[in-house]
């Protein structure tokens, strides 16, 4: 995998816009996140295009259903060439274990096994939100608990806000992947994110990768914005 810790989120629906962003950024970024909007609008076509540009795909569909349904969905997406994908840790331990089993089974016939990442708590949640949902733990404690469940189930890592990265590292070690969305530079708008750090802070806390969308893809010059963020990470 490319050594750069920056993943660019192609949070657009228009295929032409996504293609333009990949072409503009592929010299600086090698992993692009394809989320629900883009995948539902374009399906495998956009995944195949990204791979064709010698880049890699982070398929972020956040599967959350009964184990049988999620396993079936995973079998379908594993027909595509993806580097990592997401399921929800709140789908439960049994669901996570069964996903790992099917990924191992299918990947035994392929050159590359994709990383399976468990989504912990969305970065749009704050403490008030999770209390309203009925959680009794604090955010950091709840995220670390879910990350521990994910590791025990055999997942390769989790998706968590940069605010929880340090505690995940302390509790789960250095080899467990932590992908951090909710990353914003000081010069960018936070949007609907509530648990935020800068890209450099997130990496120094121990994030394996940071995911950045709007500050790059909505910039007048996406390539220049990506370079600014890479400089923050290096600095």
C-alpha positions as CSV (number, residue, x, y, z in Angstrom):
1,X,0.0,0.0,0.0
2,X,1.1,3.6,-0.6
3,X,2.9,5.1,2.4
4,X,0.9,8.3,2.4
5,X,-1.5,8.5,5.3
6,X,-3.9,10.8,3.5
7,X,-7.2,9.4,2.1
8,X,-9.4,11.7,0.0
9,X,-13.1,11.3,0.4
10,X,-14.8,11.5,-3.0
11,X,-18.1,12.8,-1.4
12,X,-19.8,13.6,-4.7
13,X,-22.5,11.9,-6.7
14,X,-21.4,13.0,-10.2
15,X,-19.1,10.5,-11.9
16,X,-17.4,13.2,-14.0
17,X,-16.6,15.2,-10.9
18,X,-15.1,12.2,-9.1
19,X,-13.0,11.3,-12.2
20,X,-11.7,14.9,-12.4
21,X,-10.7,14.8,-8.7
22,X,-8.9,11.5,-9.1
23,X,-7.0,12.8,-12.1
24,X,-6.1,16.0,-10.3
25,X,-4.9,14.3,-7.1
26,X,-3.5,10.9,-8.1
27,X,0.1,12.2,-8.0
28,X,-0.3,13.1,-4.4
29,X,-2.9,10.7,-3.1
30,X,-3.2,7.0,-3.7
31,X,-6.3,6.0,-1.7
32,X,-9.7,7.4,-2.4
33,X,-12.8,6.9,-0.3
34,X,-16.0,5.9,-2.2
35,X,-19.0,6.4,0.0
36,X,-22.7,5.7,-0.2
37,X,-23.6,8.6,-2.5
38,X,-21.0,8.0,-5.1
39,X,-21.3,4.2,-5.1
40,X,-25.1,4.2,-5.3
41,X,-24.9,6.7,-8.2
42,X,-22.1,4.8,-10.1
43,X,-21.5,1.4,-8.6
44,X,-18.5,-0.7,-9.7
45,X,-17.7,1.7,-12.6
46,X,-16.1,4.3,-10.3
47,X,-14.2,1.6,-8.3
48,X,-12.8,0.2,-11.5
49,X,-11.8,3.7,-12.8
50,X,-9.8,4.4,-9.6
51,X,-8.1,1.1,-9.8
52,X,-7.3,1.8,-13.4
53,X,-5.4,5.0,-12.4
54,X,-3.1,2.9,-10.2
55,X,-4.9,4.1,-7.1
56,X,-6.7,2.2,-4.3
57,X,-10.3,2.2,-3.1
58,X,-11.6,2.6,0.5
59,X,-15.2,1.5,0.1
60,X,-17.1,3.1,3.0
61,X,-20.6,1.7,2.9
62,X,-20.8,1.0,6.6
63,X,-22.7,-2.3,6.4
64,X,-25.1,-2.6,9.4
65,X,-27.6,-5.4,9.3
66,X,-28.1,-9.0,10.5
67,X,-25.1,-11.2,10.0
68,X,-26.5,-13.1,7.0
69,X,-27.3,-9.9,5.1
70,X,-23.9,-8.3,5.8
71,X,-22.0,-11.4,4.8
72,X,-24.0,-11.6,1.6
73,X,-23.2,-7.9,0.9
74,X,-19.5,-8.5,1.6
75,X,-19.4,-11.4,-0.9
76,X,-20.7,-9.0,-3.5
77,X,-18.3,-6.2,-2.9
78,X,-15.3,-8.6,-2.7
79,X,-15.9,-9.2,-6.4
80,X,-14.4,-5.7,-6.9
81,X,-10.8,-4.7,-6.3
82,X,-10.9,-2.8,-3.0
83,X,-8.2,-2.1,-0.5
84,X,-10.4,-1.5,2.6
85,X,-14.1,-1.4,3.5
86,X,-16.3,-0.7,6.5
87,X,-18.9,-2.4,8.6
88,X,-20.5,-1.1,11.8
89,X,-19.2,-2.5,15.0
90,X,-22.7,-2.0,16.5
91,X,-23.8,-4.8,14.2
92,X,-22.4,-7.1,16.9
93,X,-19.5,-9.5,17.6
94,X,-21.0,-12.4,15.7
95,X,-21.6,-10.3,12.6
96,X,-18.0,-9.0,12.7
97,X,-16.6,-12.5,13.1
98,X,-18.6,-13.8,10.2
99,X,-17.5,-11.0,7.9
100,X,-13.8,-11.7,8.7
101,X,-14.4,-15.4,7.9
102,X,-16.0,-14.6,4.5
103,X,-13.2,-12.1,3.7
104,X,-10.5,-14.7,4.5
105,X,-12.4,-17.4,2.5
106,X,-12.8,-15.2,-0.6
107,X,-9.4,-13.5,-0.4
108,X,-7.6,-16.9,-0.3
109,X,-8.3,-17.0,-4.1
110,X,-7.0,-13.4,-4.7
111,X,-3.7,-11.7,-4.5
112,X,-4.8,-9.0,-2.0
113,X,-6.9,-9.3,1.1
114,X,-8.8,-6.1,1.8
115,X,-8.7,-4.6,5.3
116,X,-11.9,-4.8,7.2
117,X,-12.6,-1.7,9.3
118,X,-15.2,-1.3,12.0
119,X,-17.0,2.0,12.3
120,X,-17.2,2.9,16.0
121,X,-19.2,6.2,16.6
122,X,-19.9,8.6,13.8
123,X,-17.8,11.9,14.0
124,X,-21.1,13.8,13.8
125,X,-22.0,12.6,17.3
126,X,-21.1,14.4,20.5
127,X,-21.7,13.3,24.1
128,X,-25.2,14.6,24.2
129,X,-26.0,12.6,21.0
130,X,-24.8,9.3,22.4
131,X,-26.7,9.9,25.7
132,X,-29.9,10.4,23.7
133,X,-29.2,7.1,21.9
134,X,-29.0,5.3,25.3
135,X,-25.3,4.8,25.7
136,X,-24.1,5.0,29.3
137,X,-20.3,5.3,28.7
138,X,-18.5,8.4,27.7
139,X,-17.5,8.8,24.0
140,X,-13.9,7.7,24.4
141,X,-14.7,4.8,26.7
142,X,-17.5,3.6,24.3
143,X,-15.2,3.9,21.2
144,X,-12.4,2.0,22.9
145,X,-14.9,-0.7,24.0
146,X,-16.1,-1.1,20.4
147,X,-12.6,-1.1,19.0
148,X,-11.6,-3.8,21.4
149,X,-14.6,-5.9,20.3
150,X,-13.6,-5.3,16.7
151,X,-10.0,-6.5,17.4
152,X,-11.3,-9.6,19.2
153,X,-13.5,-10.4,16.3
154,X,-10.5,-10.3,13.9
155,X,-11.1,-6.9,12.2
156,X,-8.0,-5.2,10.9
157,X,-8.9,-1.8,12.4
158,X,-11.5,0.7,13.2
159,X,-12.8,4.1,12.0
160,X,-12.8,6.6,14.9
161,X,-12.6,10.3,15.4
162,X,-9.0,11.6,16.0
163,X,-10.0,12.5,19.5
164,X,-10.1,8.7,20.4
165,X,-7.0,7.6,18.5
166,X,-4.6,8.0,21.4
167,X,-6.7,5.9,23.8
168,X,-7.2,3.2,21.1
169,X,-3.5,3.1,20.6
170,X,-2.9,2.7,24.4
171,X,-5.4,-0.1,24.7
172,X,-5.0,-2.0,21.4
173,X,-1.4,-1.5,20.4
174,X,0.5,-0.2,17.4
175,X,-0.5,-2.8,14.7
176,X,-4.2,-2.2,14.8
177,X,-5.3,0.2,12.0
178,X,-7.1,3.4,13.0
179,X,-8.6,5.5,10.2
180,X,-9.6,9.0,11.4
181,X,-12.3,11.0,9.6
182,X,-13.4,14.3,11.1
183,X,-10.1,15.8,10.3
184,X,-10.1,19.6,9.5
185,X,-7.3,22.0,9.0
186,X,-7.5,25.3,11.0
187,X,-8.2,27.1,7.7
188,X,-11.2,24.9,6.7
189,X,-14.9,24.8,7.7
190,X,-15.8,22.0,10.2
191,X,-19.2,21.4,8.5
192,X,-21.2,18.7,10.4
193,X,-18.2,17.3,12.2
194,X,-18.2,17.6,16.0
195,X,-15.1,15.7,17.2
196,X,-12.3,17.2,15.2
197,X,-8.5,17.6,15.1
198,X,-6.1,18.9,12.5
199,X,-4.5,16.3,10.2
200,X,-1.1,16.7,11.8
201,X,-2.5,16.3,15.3
202,X,-4.4,13.2,14.3
203,X,-1.3,11.5,12.9
204,X,0.7,12.5,16.0
205,X,-2.0,10.9,18.2
206,X,-1.4,7.7,16.3
207,X,-3.8,7.6,13.4
208,X,-2.8,5.2,10.6
209,X,-4.7,7.3,8.0
210,X,-6.7,10.5,8.0
211,X,-9.7,11.0,5.7
212,X,-10.3,14.4,4.3
213,X,-13.1,15.3,2.0
214,X,-14.6,18.8,1.7
215,X,-11.5,20.9,2.5
216,X,-9.9,19.3,-0.6
217,X,-12.7,18.4,-3.0
218,X,-14.5,21.8,-2.6
219,X,-11.3,23.9,-2.8
220,X,-10.7,26.1,-5.8
221,X,-7.5,24.1,-6.3
222,X,-7.9,20.6,-4.9
223,X,-4.3,19.6,-5.6
224,X,-3.0,22.7,-3.8
225,X,-5.3,21.9,-0.8
226,X,-4.1,18.3,-0.7
227,X,-0.5,19.5,-0.7
228,X,-1.2,21.9,2.2
229,X,-2.7,19.0,4.2
230,X,0.2,16.8,3.4
231,X,2.6,19.5,4.6
232,X,0.6,19.8,7.9
233,X,1.0,16.0,8.3
234,X,4.7,16.1,7.6
235,X,5.2,19.1,9.8
